Amino acid sequence: MTKMITKTMTLTVGSVLAAAFLLAAGASADTKQAAYCDAVVQKYERYLGGGPAKNRPSTGLETRHAAEQCKAGDTSGIAAIEKALQNAKISLPPRG
């Protein structure tokens, strides 16, 4: 009986440690995505965002919405901002 309890405890502890590791790895990836999102928004706002500059190419509502999503912590808009920067021949910021 003692062997069974020891084995069960070992499996339980191992599972808890594995879950903690996976959660930490996921949080790290989210942090990197958020930092990259901030970086593309900064470039977007610097080169393509509002202001009365004559030489700035126009960007669509989708791109402006994507920038607002990034500012709110939603990284799903990264692709739209990247596309707008690439279309304007502006280099993308480095990832993480």
N, C-alpha and C positions, 0 to 999 in steps of 0.2 A: 504494500500500500504506500509506503514512504517513497519508493522509487517512482510510482505513478504521480504522486503529488509533486515531487521534484521535477519530473519531466514536464508536467503541466505548467508549473511555475516558470521553468526555463523557456518554454514556448510562448507563454504570455509576455514575459519580459522582452523576449526577442521581438515579438510582434509590436509591442508598444514602442520599442526603440526604432524599429523600421518605420513605423507610422510617423514618429517624430522627425526622423531624418527626411522623409518624403515631404512633409509639411514645410520644413525649413528650406528645402530645395525649391519648392514651389514658390515660397515667399520671396526667395532671392531672385527667381526669374521674373516675378511680378515687379519687383523693385527695379530691375534692369529695364523692363519694358516701360515702366513709368518714367524713368530717367531719359530713355530714348525718345519717348513721346514728348517730353518737355523740350528736348533738344531740337526735334523737327519743328515744333511749334515756334520756338525762338527764331529759327531760320525762316520759317514761313512769314512770321510777323515782320522780321527785319527786311526781307526782300520782296515779299508779295502782299503782305497784309496792308490794311487801310492806309490812309494818308493820301495827299494830293499829288503824289509823284507821277509825272507823265510817262516815264519809262517803264513803269511796272506793268507786267502783263495782268490782265484781269483774271481773277480766280472765281470759281463758281460758289454757289451757296453751299454745296456739298463740302467743299474744302473748308470754308469758314465754320461750318457746323462741326466738322471733324476736329478742328483746332479747339473749339469750345469743349468738345467731348474730352480731349486730352487734358485740358485745364481742369476739368471736373474729375479726372482720375480714370476715365474710360479710355483704354488704349486701343479700342477697336477702330479708331479713325486714322491710325498711323498710315495705312496704305494710301488713303486719299491724299494726305498731306505729302507723302513721298512722291506720288504721281504728279502733283502740282509742281513740286520743286524740280523734278526731273524734266517735266515739260518745259519749264523755264530755264533749263540747262544750269541749274544750281546744284552743286554737289551736296549729297546727303551727309549728315553728321555721322561720325563713327558709332557703331553699336558697342555698348558696354565695354 
